[in-house]
Amino acid sequence: MDVVTKPITPFDGQKPGTSGLRKKTRVFMQPGYLEAFVQATFNAIGGVAGKTLVVGGDGRYFNAEAIQTILRMAAAGGAARAIVGQNGLLSTPAASNLIRQRGADGGLILSASHNPGGIDEDFGLKYNISNGGPAPESVTTAIFDQTKTLSEYKTLAAADLDLSALGESGLGTMVVEIVDPVTDYAALMETLFDFGAIRDLLAGGFTVKFDAMHAVTGPYAKAILEGTLGAPEGTVLNGTPSVDFGKGHPDPNPIWAKPLVDMVMSEDGPDFAAASDGDGDRNMILGRGVYVTPSDSLAVLAANAHLAPGYARGLAGVARSMPTSRASDRVAAKLGIGSYETPTGWKFFGNLLDAGKATLCGEESAGTGSDHVREKDGLWAVLLWLNILAVRKASVADILLDHWQTYGRDYYSRHDYEAVDTGIANAIMDDLKAMTELPAGIEKIDSFAYTDPVDGSVSENQGMRIFFADGARAVLRLSGTGTEGATIRVYLERYVGPDGSLTEDTQAALAPLVQAVENLTGLKARTGRAAPDVMT
């Protein structure tokens, strides 16, 4: 098998975002496009000679073909070993776990997360470092720099491998090891949770539904929930991964998982329901008649994590992304542990976890996780909730109300304005940043900047924060996960103390704040939108 060097012209716009490079699938399928980004990644990390890499993805369209290209390029670069999920499948948290358990030098994860899949939809690729977490800004900046100067890439003249056959094979001098994508991850979960208590809960008639949304988590959920824990067959819905996610949108929120929400909101709905996304790192939590916001879920998990064996020692700290509500801050204060506010992007939690400053982390965009891996983890969150429910023997609604009666409630919602003209979106943000004369009722407007408490690195321009005199807060941020135009995310938060009104409708409770943001920014008028595209 010969190493072949091929000339290449750099492609514009190959700048990794908060979770790698995401573009339309057809863009990635252009001749040389994928190869250019992979070679730039290899160059940025000092090459792959002698290294071990984990490779896998969410199974979306072009996933398998891209893996074959990556493997040939890794072999051409002199990599020693590639550990690949069977049929190219690995959930993002499972890939993180494999990197850590096997002492790999890094990994390439093929996913556009919660974005739709298909030849006319989205594709993504990101590099994770040796701690199992997404590459930090220093690495993604180096990758981007390489994409601008690249002149050639190396590949191997070799046929495709059979990704379905477990075991080892050779590709040039590189060993390719095909592993079951579920086994190691499932074993890790069993060390963290009281599977016996959860098994007893399910055997006692407690009903559960898990919507895998035709995405990668289906095999994991079937093996753990229906297999190890004994939940009835049919507990896992849409459990077979599909290249186009059943032509759906694999985003676990009340809009895209509406059938599950309708089911759990009915009188005869399941006691507990959950969903996960395309690559298995996000989650939605529901109980009969109640939706748990991701911000509240993080706070509840932080307050109750000690009930699971893996966290009985207590938490070192809790970290949240800046747009996430401050509910977890209140839990951390009561527990007397550290509380950290970071920019959006799981890579910012990595240093805190590695340094032992935080144990639990979460983002309002439906991501929660802990120090067991260096990624958010959808199924992990579901199992922790089930462990808590098994110990407390209370409903999701009762646990949520008890939490609010203890800590107060942060009424919270995110309003997304998608595919907005980029110029208009940037102008809205620039005008906020330039505002010096503040209207009545607003205490402060700032552009969030983060100084990492571990390595001192600084990340600026991470979103505009608006602080109101009554304690409410709004955040505006341009998303880094879309593939066309700009997505403006507006995060709205109003706190009510434990003795206040805790059971109002969320959108009604936030309506005055919505109007205040519109008065300040003119967002709806300037974008021509009567309402957000998505509200969660």
Steps between C-alpha positions, in 0.01 A plus 500: 500500500661822384483840668372753249560874530235710327504876439217704643380859497377638835126539548363819652301488822635184661502661845395259777219630721412403856470136389722463198424576136138481388384553145244364261567137411552583133773747603687225683450273198686736265821344369777576747287689754497233771861411422610862542344531845631162618853578379484843664397331824786249479749779423372711790562222753852433379408211276362158590813285468501234771172623648179322594176659384134426576267545202120483485184698457126525517426301184363789297529513121864491379621378843628162380662637185676776693637249752661301219672819378618586852639151556697505175641842586588395856679193364685716247608727783651209693239457774557185704139408577146614424217389729173517308142441608331211321333624180660835571270566796614660825299740711699808592517410874596141412779632278623720784497200732695287252766769458544511878480127570734399220751780553451622144670816377171640375198428288303612199126515559272528199180677594298815461339419835133601507495633141300302242679246282485402133665591174327840504539553874797534736829327573776569751844392617689590814825401667511397867825506694654237727284586802197402291371855468454732202813674379563829683519831316877476467459183294198613296683823417801298383270282286345807339843647431600175328186502282609834354850390394455132415652391167479119514363203687611140539285193461540129444418324176282235661152353483229568755503297820207295628385712794246238611755232593611515864868447564832618361618541144782684326498811284855558386703494820204618712291260707125562467301367793122480456325500838144464619392862556291423809703261715755729665249781548242271663766364737586855606134581573476199729781638715317833549141402574306262721369276225335278759287788633406607147417140409269478804336830406421377150387159624258674737296645217675835453461573129766652275524606136825598332497655152831438322375709204633250240850596616808343651373456857247233400736202537635637830153553646376161385801324652486684833132584558331200339793261546691549824226689689208288382270769364228353274568466130369814333633729772745634242326678214657567159798293610655406166758752374420644158717699258234771489361451853170379360480829308457669838695758695702319771480784753353393836271793574121547523482608135684218326402226749136612515349148479690403815392821674137442404524145634641600838258790540199269469323360805615146427851602394817338633639596840828610340606579146818617335658553161851531364645658188691402185831413667367415844642789701180697568187414693146608572339401830126475562270365765128439470353843440830689536792611284832553678708779349867409449594775746271355767619149420861597570398660831291199609778257407752707694277504808437123485810348339620363834218244480687317221798285608739666256439839662444401862831669585340836417574752229813709460308769317240575236567677171249642254518686173434872528156491327381223734279620786656570836298224671806278546689792660246498783554129559877541502473784751291288737740206465799728556674392181643683201275645232637589156357696206668420167445583135280269295684191378585187696871551442493777762403250770798275429758690705261527797433125492865407453603727788238351733322834539167376363318168498176587319464728198207614292376716218152634434515338155407165658851388589599367842790285606758429765865412547440142380581620144585836344182543299139557585312172520130454430448145623712568810257778597204266452658234722585752772140622499377140525740433789368807683138402435571147624647627829260787568188306395334819379374618163694732272242774564530460877881510489491812284251680726696406811812640336329833427360517853855456628698719261244714320425480130685648204232540234701439186459471125708519182362665188677417172484713187647278228653573157512874568692717255854504638538876458183571694596255776846654539354851504263411785790369705726794411233751599459335839876503554520871410214605728623741766178668615287238670120521508320507834478158663828369358798488733773375268574371151826320435675268258585185691871418525640196678835453667569131552580450872735212415719621216421872493390500135250770404196460273326822404178597319306199624158663495326815618352501850223738606443533874172653615443688824245243621758220478385365164756426231502466123782372281539538124745280316571393144503122477797309361305184409298612198605449139325790324443864590519586868300369794430757771434335834324704767515357852249634752510452877296632792549378858220449752586411860377188685199688638402650164273377223674182384252343256427770242511426129861565396429712194242706688745557785764617251275710273600836657867407458442407134347842440784675681755328275302597190478861618877502549612321183216515247588140421163394357459817298852486360483130408144520370392221732174502690623229737797271558540195281551280805422555869635259760 
